Structure formats: structure tokens, C-alpha cells
Amino acid sequence: MTTTPRIAIIGAGPGGLLCARVLQRHGIPVTVFDRDAYAEDRPQGGTLDLQEDTGQVALRAAGLDRECAAVARPQGQEMRLLDHTGTLLFRHGPEAGEETRPEIDRGRLRRLLLDALAPGTVRWGRYLRMLHPLGGGPHRAEFDDGPDETFDLVIGADGAWSRVRPLLSDDTPHYCGVTFVETGIDDADSRHPDVARLVGDGSMMAAYDNKALLAQRTGRGRIRVYAAFRGSQDWALEQGVDLADPEAVRAALLRRFSGWDDRLLALLRDTGAGFVNRPLYALPVPHTWTHTPGLTLLGDAAHLMPPFSARGANLALLDGCDLAQSLARHADADEAVRAYEAVMLPRAAAAAEVAARCLDDAVAADAPQGSLRRLARRH
């Protein structure tokens, strides 16, 4: 680029950090702002299967594919589908030496990306209050804690409730009709061997009658568990359940999944952790906007979708890679952003359509038949 633009990335998630890493590899300065007080301020979620055509492409461009391979878990590719009686309907496990979609804990991926950036790239504890257009592309960023700063390009990588998105789009995330309630089981192999054997080395889903129990191996023997069901996002309020009371939530979930096999109910009963209510939201499909100089989006800020297709985080990594490479290729930053959006927006729309169908199959009246057909086609 002939003139180096002042670039800000809002949000230190995988997509934003990957974008910053690739920019720095091309010698382009960038600053990342995040509202968290420090890197480990919040849990980063479960595991991510690094897909060949998205996440792995991005990590190679970032020069981090070997580092990721060293901490990834190829055995985490195993997938099991059960019905509510605990009957195994489908199992796919990696063959010997197969590492096409290795799993990596999201926390480890974030740490790997952070460690690859130049010192001081990420400024923690900086919540974006507002962006003020200055005309022609530059924007003044107003933060809750810290001085205002002006940038030629602001990249919104700040997730579902992006502060950057409203300057580009009037669309907001809508409730998908499905709620996840998250919990977890620690030291599963030693303390809960029956649950560990049921889940296996990767992910397991049991589904029936608009409900599902999902379990996912993460590092250090932990199993992350999600109870999924259709209904109001205010289900707890309507049932008089205090979400801050783990035993009240546990009892409500056990009632909701009454009649399921006892081995599956152990996923809810044996947890020593609390419960986190996570209603699922998505942006409209397709989510587009009129190109605006000085602004763009990536990841969930651009294409929030249900998690069942495992594409969202992988697409965020690829978004960050594509945007950074476009900025490195084009002499003009605005041309670079236009080229990136021309590729990203239709790709995201196609992926979001698939994610919506996967959700409809997984938490359905005839479940698990839709998911069984989809898995059989895939494998």
C-alpha cells in the first residue's frame, strides 16, 4: 500500500486477532481494542474444529498452522449421534492419521494468536462507546475508558452485539427459537467414567422431540454440556426459575428431559459447575450492507448464525485472513475493503443458510432423523 492507513480492529476474538496477525506479517500497523479487562477475563467457549477450506487456510496465512497442530486434538473429530434412549445411531471417528478437521480449544487458539502479535497490539479494557464519521472514510472512535482516537479504517470484529454494525446496517440479531443452557463436567474420565465413555473422544448429541443434549470434549478432561430446547427465551422467568440458583436450574432441566435415558440425564445431574443461559440469536440471511468508506465487519458482527454447522468461527478466521490480504494487495484501502466484502458477503449468506437448516434438523419434532440424514450425507 502506498499510504499506510490507520487501522483499528474492535474485538479481540479469533477473527480480529487473525486479521491483526496477517496485517502485521505484511508490515501493516494495526491496533486491536477489546472491552475485556485482560485476555483471560472471560471463558472463550468450547472447542473448534478447524476446517480445511476456512480455518486451516487462515492459520496457514498467519504462519501458525504448525503451532495449532501441536496443540490440536485430532481425536476430537469423533462425532456420535444418539436418540433419547441412549441408542447409538451414528458414529464417525477419524481414521489413523486423519487430521482433516482437528479440534482446538478456543482458549488455546486465542492465546496462540495473542502471543503471535507484536507487543502492545491489543489494548484491553477499551469499550467502544461510539464512532463519529469525519467524512471521506476516517472515523473518530470514542471509548469509555481512554482518549478518543481517529482511524482511516475501523473493522468491527466485536461479535453478536457489535458497536460498529449499526453504522452499516439497521439489522439486529433475532432469537432463533432455541435456547442453550450450558454447564460442564470436570475430570470426567476419572470422576465420571460412564459419562466419559458415553461422550467418547469428541462430540456427542442426543436428540428427541424438540430437545437435545450436546456434549463436547475440551482439554484437561473437561466435558462441556449444552441442554438445547425450543421455546421462549424467557422460559426461566415464565417458570419461576432463578437462573442464579444452580439447583433450581438443574431441577427444571431434569423435568424438561424427563423420560430420557438415565445415562444421558447424568450429563445434567453430575455436573459440579453452574449453568449459563444462552438463547441463540442470528442475523437475517442474507445480511448485507451498502459499502461505507472507512468501515467493515467480520465474523459474528457480519454474519451471526446458529452454531450447529461449525462454520461461524471458521468463517471469522477466514474473514480476517481475506480482509488482511486484500489490504496488503491493494494500494487503496477502500478498494481493498470493497474486494473483501464482494467475496465475504455471499459466502457468509450461503453458510448461514446451512447453519439455519442444521439447527432446524437438530432441535426438531422428528429429531434426530434430520441430523442423521445430514451426517450420513456428509460422511
N, C-alpha and C positions, 0 to 999 in steps of 0.2 A: 504494500500500500504506500502511495506517495506521501500522504499525510496521515500520521498516526492519530486515530480518533481516541477520544477519552471514552472508555467503555466501563460501564457498571453492570454487574450481574446481581440481581436481587434474589437471594435464596441460595443457601449452601447445601442443596440436595445433590444427588448424583449427577443430574443433567447439568446444573450450573457449574459444579466443580469440574466435570469433564470438559465443558466448554472452556473454562479458565485454563485448564491444563494444556489443551490443544492450542489455544491462543498463545500461551507462553512458549510453547515449543516452536512457534513461528515468530517469536520475538515481538509479539504484540502485547503491550501492557494492559492489565485489567485489574479491577478491584471488585471483590465479592462482599456483599453486605448480607448479614443474617440477623434475625431478631433474637436467636438463642444467645444466652449469655456466654456460652463456651461450647466446644464441639460435642461434649457428652451430656449436654443439658437435657436432652430428651432421648428415649429409646428410638431406634431407627427402624423398627419393624422386624419382620422375619427374614426369610431367605429369598434370593432372587436367582432364577435360572437364567444364566447368561446365554441368550440365543445367538445362533451363528450369524444371522443376517442383520442383527441390530447391535446388541450389547457387546458382542465379541469384536465386531468391526470397529466400534468406537474405542474400545480399550486398546486395540492394536494401534489405532491412530494416535492414541495418547502415550504409546510406548509402555503400557502397563499390563500387557497380556500375560507375560511370564510371571509377574508378581501376583496377578489374580489367580493364575493356575496353581501357584504354590499354596494358596490358602483356600482354594475352592474344594468342593466335595463332589467328585463325580458320582459317588453312590447316591447322592441326594436326588438324582434324576428319577429314582423309582417312584411310580405312581400306583396307588391302589384305589379301587372303587368298590364300595360295599353298599348293601341295602340296609334297612333299619334292623334286620335280624342279625346283622353281622356276617352275612354270607358274602364271600369274596366273588365279585362279578368280573373284575378286570384287574390285571396286574401287568405293568410294564416296568422292567428293570434294565439298567444298562448292561450291555454285553461286556465281556472282558476287554478292557482297553478303550471302551467307548466313552468319549468325553465331549459329546456334541453339545450338551446343554448343562454344564456343571453348575451346581448351586454354590452361591457365596452369601454369607450373612451380610445383610445390608450395612450393619455397623462396621464390619471389617472393610467392606468396599469403600465406605465413606472415609475411613481412616487412611486407606491406601491412597485415595485421591487427594486428601488434605496433605499428606506427607510429600506428595509429588509436586506441590505448588511452591512457588518462591515464598520465603518467609514474609509475613505481613500481608499476604494477598487477601485473606479473609478478615473482615472487621466484624467481630462479634458484638452482640448487644446493640445492633443498629436497626431499629424498626422503621421502615419507610412509612412516613405519615402521608406524604402527597408528592406528586410530580407536577411541576409547573412548566408548561411549554413556553419556550423562549422565542419560537419562530424559526422555521427553516430546519428543524431537527433537534437542536440542543434542548435539554430539559434540566431544570433545577430540581434536585432531589432534596426534600425536606424530611429530616429524620427526627424521631422523638428524642434521641439521645446523641448529640453530636452536631457539628455545624452542617449547614446546607452545602451541597456540592453540585457542580454543573458537569453534565456529561453529554457527549455527542450521540451516544447510543446507550439506551437502558434496556437490558434484557430481563424480562420477567421470568424467572425460574422459581417463583415463590409459591407454587402449589395451588391447591384447590381454591383457596380464597385469596388469590393474587391481588396485590395492591396495584399492579401495573395493568392488568387486564381491563379495568373499567375505562382506561383511556383509549382502548382499541375496540372494545366490544361491550354491548349492553347485556349480553348473555350472562347468566349466573348459573351455578350448579343446581340441579334439581334432585330431589330424593328419588332413588330408583325403586322404592317399594320394598327393599330388603335391608335388614339390619344385621350386622355382625356384633356379637358380644365376644370380646377377646379375653382369654386367660392363658395360663401356661402351666406346665408340669416340669419341675427341675429334677435333675438326676434320675431321669426316667428309667434308664437301664438297670440301675441298682435299687431304686426305691419302688418303682412301679413296672416290673419286668413284663407283666401281662399287657399293659398299655403299650410298652415299647415294642413288643412283638406284633401287636395289632397294627401299629402305625408303620412299622418297617423302617427302612433307611431314608426314605424321602418324604413324600406327602401321601395322605390318605383322605378320602372323602366318603362319607356315608350320607345317603340322601333318601328322602321319602316325604311325600305329602307336603310340599312347600316348605320343607325344612332340610337342613344339612348340618352335619358336624364335620369340620375340617381340622386336620392335624398336620403339622409341618415340623420336621426336624430342623433344629438350628444347632449351632455349635455348643460344645461343652455339655452334651447330654440333655439339652432342653428341648421340649416339645411345645410349640406354640399351638394353641387351640382356638378355634372360632366356632361359635354356635350361630348359625345363619337361619333366618326365617323371614317370611313375608308378613307384612302388617304395618301398622302405624309406626312412624319414627318416635312417637310419644308413647310407645307401649308401656314403658315403666310407669310413667305418670298415670296413665289410664288404669293400670292395675294396682296402683298404690305401692309400687316397689321403689325403695330408696336405693339408687344406684351406688351410693357410698357405703352400703351395707352388703359386704360380700355374701353373707349367708342368706340374705333375702333374695339377692340376685340368683344365687345357686338354686335355691328352692323354686324360684319362678321358672328357671330354665329346665330343671328336672320335671316340673309339671308339664311344661310345653312339650318335652320329648318323652313323655310318659308312654310306656309300651315298647320303647326301643330296647334292644338287647343290652343286658347289664354291662357287657364289655365296652360298649360304646358310651354308656352313661358314666363309666369311670372317667372318661375324659373331662366331665364336668364335676364329678364328685371328688376326684383325687387331687385336684389342683390345690396347691398351697398359696397360690397368688390371688390377687383380687381380680375384678372384672372391669373391662373398659367397654363402654357402649360406643359402637362405631356404625351409625347409619351410613349406607352407601350413597354417594352422590355422583352425578355425571353431568358433563356439559352437553348441550344439544349436538346432534350429529346431522350434518357436518357443522362444526364450529369454525367459522371463518370471520375475517375482518378486512376492512379496507386498509391497504398498506398505509402506514403513517411514518414519515421520516423520523428517525431517532428512537423508535420503539419496536420491540418484537417480543414474542413469547416462546417458551419451550416447555416440554414436559407437561405436568398436570395443569399448569397455568394455561396451556394452549389446548389440551385435549384430555381433560379428566374423564376417565372411563372406569367401569367396574373392573375388579382385579382378577376375574376368572380366566382371562385369556393369557395372563402373564406377559402382556405386551407393554403395559404402561411405563414401567421403569426402564425396560429395554429401549423403548422409543425415546424416552427422555435422554438416555445416554447418546443415542444416535442423533437426536436433535442437536445436542450440544456439540457433537463432533461436526455435523454438517454445517452448522452456523459458523463455527470457528474456522473451518476450512474454507468456507465461502468468503469470509472476511480476509483470510490470507491470500486468496486468489484474486480478488477484485481490488482495483485501485480506489474505487469509491465505495464507502461503507453502505450507502443507501442501495446501490446496485447489488451489493453482497446480500443484504437482508432480503431484497426482492427475490433473488435467486433461491435463497434458502426457503422462503415462505412458499414459493411455487412448487417445491418438492415436498415440504413437510405437511402442508395442509391437506392435500388429497391422501397422502399416506396415512395421516392420523385419522381421517374420516373412515377409511377402509378398516383400520384396526379397531376403531370404536364400534363400528357395526358388528364386527365379530365378537367383541367383548360383551356387547349387549345380548347377543344370541347365546353366548356361553352362560351368562347369568340366568337367562330365561330357561335354559336347559337344566342348570344345576339346582335351582330352587324352584321347583315346579310341581304341579299336582301329580304328574306321572313320573316324577323322579324315582329312580336315577336313569330312566330309559333314554332320555335325551342325551345325557352326558355319556352313557355307554355307547350310543351310536357315534357320537363325536370322537371319543377316544379310539374306537375301533377303526374309524376312517383315518385318523391321524397316524396310527401305528400299524 
